[in-house]
Amino acid sequence: MAEASRVALVAGATGVVGEALLKRLSRESGWAGIGLARRKPAQAAAGPFLEADLLDAETLRRSEAALARVTHVFFATRVAAADAETEARVNTVALDNLLDGLDAAGAKLRHVCLVHGTKWYGCHLGPYRIPAEETDPRHPGSNLYFSQHDLVSQRQRGQPWTWSTLRPHTVWGYSAGTCNSLVNTVGAYAALAREAGMALYFPGSETTYRKRSQGITAGLLADAMIWTVSNERCAGQDFNVTNGDTFRWESLWPRVAQLFGMECGAPYPGKLDEIEALAPELWRAMAAKYRLAVGDIDRVANWNYLRGLFGMSWDDWSSSEKLRRHGFTTALDSEDAFLSCLTELGHAGIIPDLP
Ligand SMILES: NC(=O)c1ccc[n+]([C@@H]2O[C@H](COP(=O)([O-])OP(=O)(O)OC[C@H]3O[C@@H](n4cnc5c(N)ncnc54)[C@H](OP(=O)(O)O)[C@@H]3O)[C@@H](O)[C@H]2O)c1
């Protein structure tokens, strides 16, 4: 087999974004993928995987031979922190350490692509200009994306490599390493409610139910990332990226209920607390009954992630016109895509299989 001309280092390879990208790269001709995270997952995609803590520069030294081959970096690491300032600091150190490690290894870098998100616009802080566009001004206060953006544009000066950033909306995918995903949390919520004999109440407010929402599948995001780094005119650019449309939960939720064969309930935020309370024991029993892949509900669902997302009552969507104008035109119907993601979770044994 011919040697790949582009070697991609996927930092954050066990996350929702990174795992899907690494899988996608393994099917792309001309590309080789190398994963990086602190812990290699039990079922890692084929190919090399570097176990390194990006907050500890020394751990990268062990991987110099692999780092020397890298031509493209996809940075999808997210280091958790208690507040926005700390989050900005540690995530920027992580990126800085990785770029130092690649320099020290003598990598001949061609492109560094950072995965950012709609939080760039402060979507998590309160109402913001809709639809968000890449040229919108920064919000006041710390944001890890601002700090990483400043770092990468400053480090690139005088270098032969280029950079880009992508700003996806909520990413719909599953990873074995983390559970920061709407799809598997909604999937687990519905499966638990069904097992408990309940209707499928929407665990958010009436306003959230009716407002316009957005998302992107992890597979489409992976396609957009590979496309962006392969097109010279995207160098030095930031791009919003979404499925390409908007949707309303009031239209999608009854279809989720139908997929699970459940009666659809009204918006009822308190239902989330109820399901969370019964989840650990009920999920363990369900894991044995349905032979599920993961018996610990905390490794499948992130209730606070869902609580945060469904607690945002303001409009929350961004324009992906800029990416489209640059030539990436693939789009998905969000409602159909969300249902397909849930069906895939069932087939993978993450939740009980769906009819
Ligand atoms: N998930 C979403 O819905 C969403 C939406 C919009 C934007 N984004 C953005 O997309 C990017 C990736 O997010 P994600 O959801 O895929 O993240 P995630 O699921 O939380 O995964 C984070 C990844 O970073 C690795 N990591 C954490 N600390 C590390 C360290 N000290 N050294 C090395 N690796 C470390 C984790 O593996 P280990 O713990 O094993 O190290 C994991 O592979 C972030 O910028 C995020 O803000 C995500």
The ligand as an ORCA input file, in Angstrom:
! r2SCAN-3c Opt
* xyz 0 1
  N     -19.535     18.063     22.230
  C     -20.170     19.097     21.679
  O     -21.412     19.098     21.562
  C     -19.389     20.288     21.154
  C     -20.123     21.332     20.554
  C     -19.436     22.424     20.013
  C     -18.052     22.511     20.143
  N     -17.366     21.507     20.759
  C     -15.906     21.682     20.879
  O     -15.231     20.624     20.224
  C     -13.971     20.386     20.880
  C     -13.907     18.916     21.273
  O     -15.010     18.659     22.148
  P     -15.558     17.210     22.515
  O     -16.984     17.368     22.928
  O     -15.178     16.221     21.471
  O     -14.700     16.934     23.835
  P     -14.777     15.694     24.821
  O     -15.774     14.688     24.303
  O     -14.926     16.220     26.200
  O     -13.308     15.050     24.648
  C     -12.173     15.731     25.129
  C     -10.932     15.010     24.647
  O      -9.786     15.696     25.178
  C      -8.933     14.714     25.832
  N      -8.216     15.386     26.925
  C      -8.755     16.005     28.003
  N      -7.777     16.480     28.794
  C      -6.581     16.155     28.185
  C      -5.213     16.355     28.521
  N      -4.829     17.002     29.648
  N      -4.255     15.887     27.673
  C      -4.606     15.227     26.537
  N      -5.887     15.007     26.159
  C      -6.866     15.462     26.991
  C      -9.923     13.636     26.307
  O      -9.334     12.378     26.526
  P      -8.650     11.968     27.937
  O      -9.607     12.414     29.016
  O      -8.460     10.469     27.871
  O      -7.364     12.679     27.972
  C     -10.840     13.563     25.079
  O     -10.208     12.800     24.062
  C     -13.933     21.354     22.090
  O     -13.295     22.550     21.728
  C     -15.417     21.623     22.317
  O     -15.627     22.821     23.020
  C     -18.001     20.401     21.264
*
